[in-house]
Amino acid sequence: MLKPTKHTNIKYSVIYIAGKILGFLKKETLIKYEDLKEMLVNEIGVKAKNNIDFSLTFLFAIGKIEYLKNIDAITLINDKNEN
């Protein structure tokens, strides 16, 4: 569900989930992939599973996160221009 429709529940959208991911990463800075998925499902609901990977891809594409393959974790990339 990359393109929302009038029937889209906004809390399952890629942008909303991406915002939640950034919020979690600002608190912990490094989160294992499975733990992040579990955190999102607990906070948003089971339907969030469909868009977690799309949200991570979106954040990676815009340079906000980095995937650490050796430990299967996501980390926040600090941009010095942000507040």
C-alpha positions in Angstrom: 0.0 0.0 0.0 2.3 2.7 -1.2 -0.5 4.8 -2.7 -3.3 5.6 -0.2 -7.0 5.5 -1.2 -10.1 6.8 0.6 -10.3 3.5 2.4 -6.8 3.5 3.7 -6.3 3.5 7.4 -3.6 6.1 7.8 -2.0 4.3 10.8 -0.9 1.5 8.5 0.6 3.8 5.8 4.3 3.7 4.9 4.8 7.3 6.1 3.1 6.7 9.5 5.1 3.6 10.1 8.3 5.3 9.0 7.6 8.0 11.5 7.2 5.4 14.3 10.5 3.8 13.3 12.3 7.1 13.5 10.8 7.7 16.9 12.0 4.3 18.2 15.4 4.8 16.7 15.8 8.3 18.3 15.2 6.6 21.7 17.4 3.6 21.2 19.6 4.4 18.1 20.2 0.6 17.3 17.4 -1.9 17.2 17.5 -5.5 15.9 15.2 -6.0 12.9 13.0 -8.6 14.6 12.7 -6.5 17.7 11.7 -3.5 15.6 9.0 -5.5 13.9 7.7 -6.7 17.2 7.6 -3.1 18.6 5.7 -1.8 15.6 3.1 -4.7 15.7 2.6 -4.1 19.5 2.1 -0.3 19.0 0.2 -0.2 15.7 -1.3 -3.6 15.1 -0.8 -6.8 13.1 -1.7 -5.1 9.8 1.4 -3.0 10.1 3.5 -6.0 9.1 2.5 -5.5 5.5 4.3 -2.1 5.3 7.2 -2.4 7.7 9.7 -3.4 4.9 8.3 -0.7 2.6 8.8 1.9 5.4 12.4 0.7 6.0 13.1 0.8 2.3 11.7 4.4 2.2 13.9 5.5 5.2 17.0 3.9 3.7 16.4 5.5 0.3 16.2 9.0 1.9 19.3 8.4 3.9 17.8 8.2 7.4 18.7 4.7 8.4 21.4 2.1 7.9 21.1 -1.7 7.9 23.9 -3.5 9.8 24.0 -6.9 8.1 26.4 -8.5 10.5 24.1 -8.1 13.5 20.8 -7.8 11.6 20.0 -4.4 13.1 18.8 -1.0 12.0 20.5 2.2 13.1 19.7 5.9 12.7 22.1 8.0 10.6 22.8 11.3 12.3 22.5 14.2 9.9 24.3 17.3 11.2 21.9 19.7 9.4 18.9 18.5 11.5 17.7 19.8 14.8 
